[in-house]
Amino acid sequence: MRFDLHIHSHFSPDSNSSVEAILKQALEVGLDGLAITDHNSVQSFFDAVRLTEDLGLNLIIVPGAEISTTEGHLITLGNHTLVPPGLSASETSKRAHDGYGIVVAPHPFELFRNGIRNLRNKRIDAVEAFNSRDLLGVSNYLATRSAAKLNLGVTGGSDSHYVETVGFGYTEVDAASGVTVQDILRAIQAGRSKAGGHVSPRLRSTSYSLKARVLNHRNSR
């Protein structure tokens, strides 16, 4: 089964993508499911579940959010309530686990995004080994190597902020159709997942990187 586990909707300050458009694009590109991981928000999950039911879409919706910790960003998957931003990476992971979720380190080696490079002792479950916005592939290579060294699971995601790039990065999970969200999360934890995809358009990626850098600077003041 194939999932894009890193997508941003209009509930993130740096994206204008509607939840409905994201869902329809996910089906168009052949995804089995997705996680909309907005910055410090889980609101898109509830909208996505409602729209999936109302429109009769055959998609598995994984609860997700990209949380701003004191050390950088972490993605929580499986939590229906938001883990508060501003905590340490370890405390963020603990709270996610308490809510039966898992924790992924997104883009840990990207220079212009707020990832966590030192992943030891952070209580994380997986590393984002493919992010479609890594234009040169260096960060993805380092992330893949780090996951192997630390014996962690891997995920892939588009890090999409534009509807047309949904599915550019993906996670392939060794699971049969009809499984639950918890089955998917456990498969990632157990190392039964692979990351893959292709690079997002260079102009869009560069534009977003500059915008994200400005937002990160504003938020840190």
Residue pairs with C-beta under 8 A, 6 or more apart in sequence:
1 32
1 33
1 60
1 172
1 173
1 175
1 176
1 177
1 179
1 184
2 30
2 31
2 32
2 170
2 171
2 172
2 173
3 31
3 32
3 33
3 34
3 35
3 60
3 62
3 170
3 171
3 173
3 184
4 26
4 31
4 34
4 35
4 156
4 157
4 158
4 160
4 166
4 167
4 168
4 169
4 170
4 171
5 34
5 35
5 37
5 62
5 64
5 75
5 77
5 104
5 155
5 156
5 157
5 170
5 171
6 35
6 37
6 64
6 66
6 75
6 106
6 128
6 131
6 155
6 156
6 157
6 158
6 159
6 160
6 169
7 17
7 22
7 34
7 35
7 36
7 37
7 157
7 158
7 159
7 160
7 166
8 14
8 15
8 17
8 36
8 37
8 38
8 39
8 66
8 159
8 160
8 161
9 15
9 17
9 18
9 19
9 22
9 36
9 38
9 44
10 16
10 17
10 18
10 19
11 36
11 38
11 41
11 43
11 44
12 38
12 39
12 41
12 66
12 161
13 39
13 215
14 39
14 161
14 208
14 211
14 212
14 215
15 38
15 160
15 161
15 162
17 160
17 161
17 162
17 163
17 166
18 163
19 36
19 44
19 47
19 48
19 51
20 51
20 55
21 163
22 34
22 36
22 48
22 160
22 163
22 166
23 34
23 48
23 51
23 52
23 55
23 57
23 59
24 57
25 163
25 164
25 166
25 167
26 33
26 34
26 59
26 166
26 167
27 57
27 58
27 59
29 166
29 167
30 167
31 59
31 166
31 167
31 170
32 59
32 60
32 177
33 59
33 60
33 61
33 62
33 184
34 48
34 59
34 60
34 61
34 62
34 166
35 61
35 62
35 63
35 64
35 75
35 77
35 157
36 44
36 45
36 48
36 64
37 64
37 65
37 66
37 75
37 77
37 106
37 157
38 44
38 65
38 66
39 65
39 66
39 68
40 65
40 66
40 67
40 68
40 82
40 85
41 65
41 82
42 63
42 64
42 65
42 79
42 80
42 81
42 82
45 61
45 63
45 64
45 80
48 61
49 61
51 57
52 59
52 61
60 179
60 181
60 184
61 181
62 77
62 78
62 181
62 184
62 185
63 77
63 78
63 79
63 80
63 101
63 181
64 75
64 76
64 77
64 78
65 75
65 76
65 79
65 82
65 83
66 73
66 74
66 75
66 106
67 73
67 74
67 75
67 76
67 82
67 83
67 85
67 92
68 85
68 86
68 114
68 219
69 85
69 86
69 87
69 88
69 89
69 92
69 116
70 86
70 87
70 88
70 89
71 88
71 89
71 116
71 122
72 89
72 108
72 114
72 115
72 116
72 117
73 106
73 107
73 113
73 114
73 115
73 116
74 89
74 92
74 93
74 96
74 103
74 104
74 105
74 106
74 116
74 122
74 124
75 103
75 104
75 105
75 106
75 128
75 155
76 83
76 92
76 96
76 101
76 102
76 103
76 104
77 101
77 102
77 103
77 104
77 185
77 188
78 96
78 99
78 100
78 101
78 102
78 181
78 182
78 185
79 96
79 99
79 100
79 101
80 99
81 99
83 92
83 95
83 96
83 99
84 95
87 95
89 116
89 122
89 123
89 124
90 121
90 122
90 123
92 103
93 103
93 122
93 123
93 124
94 123
96 102
96 103
97 103
97 123
100 182
101 185
102 125
102 126
102 185
102 188
102 189
103 122
103 123
103 124
103 125
103 126
104 124
104 125
104 126
104 127
104 128
104 155
105 115
105 116
105 119
105 122
105 124
105 126
105 127
105 128
105 143
106 115
106 128
106 131
106 157
106 159
107 113
107 115
107 128
107 131
107 133
107 134
107 139
107 143
107 159
108 115
108 116
108 117
108 119
108 127
108 128
108 139
108 142
108 143
108 146
109 115
109 117
109 138
109 139
109 142
109 143
109 146
110 131
110 133
110 134
110 139
112 209
112 210
112 212
112 213
113 209
113 212
113 216
114 216
116 122
119 127
119 146
119 150
119 152
120 150
124 152
125 152
125 153
125 188
125 189
126 147
126 152
126 153
126 154
126 155
126 188
126 189
126 193
127 143
127 144
127 146
127 147
127 150
127 152
127 153
127 154
127 155
128 143
128 154
128 155
128 156
128 157
128 195
129 140
129 143
129 144
129 147
129 154
129 155
129 156
129 195
130 140
130 143
130 144
130 154
130 155
130 156
130 157
130 169
130 170
130 195
130 196
130 197
131 139
131 140
131 143
131 156
131 157
131 158
131 159
131 169
132 157
132 158
132 159
132 160
132 165
132 168
132 169
132 197
132 198
132 199
132 200
133 158
133 159
133 199
133 200
133 205
133 208
133 209
134 140
134 199
135 199
135 202
135 205
135 206
137 199
144 154
144 195
146 152
147 153
147 154
151 191
153 188
153 189
153 190
153 191
153 193
154 171
154 188
154 191
154 193
154 194
154 195
155 171
155 188
155 193
155 195
156 169
156 170
156 171
156 172
156 194
156 195
156 196
156 197
157 169
157 170
157 171
158 165
158 166
158 167
158 168
158 169
158 170
158 197
158 200
159 169
159 200
160 166
160 167
160 168
160 200
161 208
162 204
165 200
165 201
165 204
167 197
168 197
168 198
168 199
168 200
169 195
169 196
169 197
170 195
170 196
170 197
171 188
171 193
171 194
171 195
172 193
172 194
172 195
172 196
173 184
173 187
173 188
173 192
173 193
174 187
174 192
174 193
175 183
175 184
175 187
175 192
187 193
199 205
